[in-house]
Amino acid sequence: MASLKYEIPLLDRNTRFALWQIKMQAVLAQMDLEDALLGIDKMPSTLTDKKRKDRKALTQLHLHLSNEILQDVMKEKTAAALWKRLEQICMSKTLTSKLHMKQRLYAHRLEEGASVHEHLTVFKEILSNLEAMEVQYDKEDLGLILLCSLPPSYSTFRDTILYSRESLTVDEVYDSLTSYDKMKHLMVKPDSQGEGLIVRGRQDRNTDNDRGRTQERNHRGKSKGRSKSSNRGKTCNFCKKKGHIKSECYKLQNKIKREAANQKGKQPENSGEADVVEDYSDGELLVASVNDSKVSEEWILDSGCTFHMSPNRDWFTTYETVSEGVVLMGNNASCKIAGVGTIKVKMFDGVVRTLSDVRYVPELKRNLISLSTLDSKGYRYTAESGVLKISKGSLVVMKGQRKTVKLYVLQGSTVTGDTAVASSSLSDDDITKLWHMRLGHMSENGMVELSKRGLLDGQGICKLNFCEHCVFGKQKRVRFTRGIHNTKETLEYIHSDLWGPSRVPSRGGANYMLTFIDDFSRKVWAFFLKQKSDVFSAFKSWKIMIEKQTGKQIKYLLTDNGLEFCSDEFNRLCKSEGIVRHLTVRHTPQQNGVVERMNRTIMEKVRCMLSNANLPKSFWAEAASTACFLINRSPSVAIEKKTPQEVWSGNPANYSDLKIFGCPAYAHVNNGKLEPRSIKCVFLGYKAGVKGYKLWCPENRKVVISRDVVFDETAMLPNLSLKDSSNKENQKQVEHQINTESTPQVSTKIENRVASSPQYSIAKNRTKREIKPPKKYAEADLVAYALNVAEDIDANQEPSNYSEAISCEDSEKWMFAMQEEMESLHKNKTWDLVKLPKGKKTVRCKWVFKKKEGTPGVEEPKYKARLVAKGYSQVPGVDFTDVFSPVVKHSSIQALLGIVAMHDLELEQLDVKTAFLHGELEEDIYMQQPEGFTVSEKEDYVCLLKKSLYGLKQSPRQWYKRFDSFMTSHDFKRSSFDSCVYFKKNNDGSFVYLLLYVDDMLIAAKDKGEIRKVKAQLSEEFEMKDLGPAKKILGMEILRDRKTSKLYLSQKGYIEKLLCRFNMRSAKPVSTPLAAHFRLSSALSPQSDDEIEYMSHVPYSSVVGSLMYAMVCSRPDLSYAVSAVSRYMANPGKEHWKVVQWILRYLRGTTDVCLQFGRTEDGVIGYVDADFAGDLDRRRSLTGYVFTIGGCAISWKATLQTTVALSTTEAEYMAITEACKEAIWLKGLFSELN
């Protein structure tokens, strides 16, 4: 042992520790001391031997350390401890060390002319260090990284490696690169069999000038030379002289010759037996991807080979033998070049083209077309969608289709034998097609004329066959013949179409017009819809009405292919009713010409009437309804100049009641003996089924029906003022004396065929001073506003009053829901029936209906009816005092869900039936009896409320006080940071959590027994509904995957309904919530009257409120975008509306995005940032923060700062302040919840 000598350098800061470590382990192993590195406790020896071995190993380590390193490790007393300390010093595994080593890996580059061997050595050293740091890389990734480190001169080598195999490893790249480097510097002696490596075929030796220029023997065509002038400013990497590059360096080529002569024996320079291999940097190394076992007849378009090659001798139309020359394959094998010649190939377009200078290589398995050769001859190639196109100028001469192994296969075939001749021997069809393409796809008649004049080389022109390119470029639409329907009776054949969307919504909110035309009578009906999905219900109701009127049934229905007409429910109805469907061809509206022409006629009349009446565009639905009424009473050529109404009913139309649309009309009122007897209105048309006229009253902004009307057709009304009137008293009188017709905004989907108008806001008195609420409630108000708007999304699917509920399709379900509500009210002894005391006023009530969508396949929809008091009529200080009631914060909900997912807790849900009825009233409040449930013989009695009914101002507060007292009396503690979060600690240290949002509860605990215990306690006090495992809270779906410990919070259903409500379901998705080109400011607000009119019909506030609810609940990615558009809700412009639509388009593509809570060890982490003066109006900065638990967001915010920051530092300090407030709140909440 002592005689052995180990030459191991001392370890210092510059030593490659990975190599030193291997050598040192070998030394210790040679001395039988390697066990000492495991530690004394793990050494398989007696204690004495262990200590002896440890001292020897420690001594060897000390002797191989530099003074600098030894000084840092002197305190280590055992070999194992010293070894571990050395690893910490020289091979740190910190993130910083890993980052540094990865940066070295990615930045490592091979310079032009540098040593490949040294490059690979450093590369391997970096990999060794990464492996010691326990950084793992896929071998294929490392191979690709190594390929990326090569300079541009290795592009041919890189392409060969990439395209010759489907996968690779770093070891394969090592071997190939090493072989490639050796061949670049190797000179071999070619024997008579041509076994040398020759790049361009045989090369003539010019020993007198020794410049190494190459030229093929049996020279065919021109050699690919270089322009010296292009290299004047370049420097050779070998001799360091200017004027040439390394591949042209004479000194390098002479050196290669001398080295080869020394290895093989001296040879005369003029012997003609030594060929020079040029530098590979010029890209001339011939390589090909050849792995097939049999010869293929396909041509491969190859970017890696230098010239065209083929193994098929019989394909050559001209051929000469070449005695020398080999090619190098991608697998480092070489193949002999046997000859060179030309081959004819018939391309994709039928033109035969000649490939020249094609090498005959018998050992190849593929036919290769060199893209580099084509590029040198002026051809250009581009690849797109799997097709490689080779062109010269604007003419595409070749096409390749991408197939397996990432190779492009030529679209064409080889011409062999007698067919490989000039165009003079082509067939007449081919000659005709050839001239057709030469002349830019000239017509057959034009070519015949040129042939007659002898201008086409004396060649005749025959009939031109089918040319696909002419079809693509010249096809015209087939002339439409007029469809003839020999209908014998009404309803035999119906035409229908949907017009829209209108740029300006109607007064009733309609965006579309649905028309039906009876082919026999040509009578037209029009319905005005808010969205396309309403088409089916409109057709169904119209079909029932029209078939009952006539006693006949619809036999045929002609529509286009729109999804609104081709839905499953539409097809099922037609099939069950025996209606035969006729559909037009896509993008061919001419096939539905009857209704298309009718739509044009209707809209022409609409534009004329609105212009004549000086009415805003929002009255287009009323004008269209009147237009249909008049068209049905106008002669039609299609029915022999009869009127549709006459053919339909058999009676001539009456024209005595017709008036000018939009003319002034005075409706009779009876306001008192001294008051005016009429009110001035605008005539809007005729109400179907009513003997009266439809009028619009500018004072109360309502549509009314009246029979006692005086018209002034001699004077047309000027532009209407759309401002609210202040004559509130006169308005109320008009409402009582004229039959008022209004279109609720949320109760009906389809307007009447004679369009009605919406219910406009009542004129207001002088505005009072605004009293702003405290800022601490701002966020709660924001959530409440967003929630209210969100709830309106489904409002159009539910009845708005008692009359609609008992007359709709689901009347039985709504009636059952109302009876259930009344039973609950009587059970809780909500009121007593009493006579109304003198001097007291009653509070009115109404029914509110809600349809809760169930989970598809799991839960059926639920119909709920709620009796609500109209609390707005309560008098402050008399009927109520305090009204504030807290609700749980959304951040608290998400925080609890994060805890549930992290600790795999059980999560269940409860609902309190008629929660507000559990609150005790402190005031005497009298209410009218509910509509539809008036007690017989006590119609004049009123309800003296004993419990806090829904709708009363104080009801939420009274319910919360009752619930809070119950929870605190059952050992639950109320959170100091959220008054609606309750928790209880059990004896075993586990917790039970309860969250309250009005009457919805979430309960979480480790054991289901604890949850059942809490449910039992609640059920004893309140009437509860056990909903089982939590599935939905506040419109947010809760999904759990217990196997992977994942919990998801999603609003997919809400977002889809939102998109449907605002007609964005078919919008094109975008990838960002807010594009960079939007620059919002108040300067974009409406400036002209047209813009003001346009924006008055845009549901800007509704959309922003709906987006706000999604942002608050589960979509932090919307925070900045929604914050930006919400600043302009007071006066939005068209550009602001475009941004809102952009956000909806973003939601269209991200409906599945949700919050994902997981079981991780990450605690609460916060991120905060700020911009500087991003607000263009007031130059205030934006604060944004987000807090996560387990990687999932639980609290976020994006808002403008309250003051203007003078610097980026000040802006960031203000942002940090806001984030710290939230952090303190979260810390307190989580500390209470353990």
Secondary structure, DSSP 8 states (H G I E B T S, - for coil): -TT-------B-TTS-HHHHHHHHHHHHHHTT-GGGGG-GGG-SS-HHHHHHHHHHHHHHHHHTB-HHHHHHHTT--SHHHHHHHHHHHHS--SHHHHHHHHHHHHH----TT--HHHHHHHHHHHHHHHHHTT----HHHHHHHHHHTS-GGGHHHHHHHHHT-S---HHHHHHHHHHHHHHHT------TT--S--SSSS----TTT-------SS--S------GGGGTT-B-TTT--BSS-GGG-HHHHHHHHHHHHHHH----TTSS-------GGGS---------SS--SSEEEESS-SS-EES-GGGEEEEEE-SS-EEE-TTS-EEE--EEEEEEEE-TTS-EEEEEEEEE-TT-SSEEEEHHHHHHTT-EEEEETTEEEEEETTEEEEEEEE-GGG-EEESSEEE-GGG-S-GGGS-HHHHHHHHHHHTTS--HHHHHHHHHTT-STT---------HHHHHHH--------------STTSEEEEEEE---SS--TT---EEEEEEETTT--EEEEEESSGGGHHHHHHHHHHHHHHHHS----EEEE-S-TTTSSHHHHHHHHHHT-EEEE--TT-GGGGHHHHHHHHHHHHHHHHHHHHHT--GGGHHHHHHHHHHHHTTS-BGGGTTB-HHHHHHSS----TT---TT-EEEEE----TTS-SEEEEEEEEE-TTSSSEEEEETTTTEEEEESSEEE-TTS---S---S----HHHHHHHHHHSEEE-B-TTT-SEE-SS---B-------S--------GGGHHHHHHHHHHHHHHGGGGGGS-SSHHHHHHSTTHHHHHHHHHHHHHHHHHTT-EEEE---TT--EE-EEEEEEEE---TTT---EEEEEEEE-GGG--BTTTBS--------HHHHHHHHHHHHHHT-EEEEEEETTGGGGSEEEEEEEE---TT---TT-TT-EEEEEE--TT-TTHHHHHHHHHHHHHHHTT-EE-SS-TTEEEEE-TTS-EEEEEEETTEEEEEESSHHHHHHHHHHHHHHS-EEEEEE--EETTEEEEEETTTTEEEEE-HHHHHHHHHHTT-TTS---SSSS-TT----GGGS--SHHHHHHHTTS-HHHHHHHHHHHHHHT-GGGHHHHHHHHTTSSS--HHHHHHHHHHHHHHHH-TT--EEE---S--EEEEEEE-SS--TTT---EEEEEEEETTEEEEEEEEE-SS--SSHHHHHHHHHHHHHHHHHHHHHHHHHT-
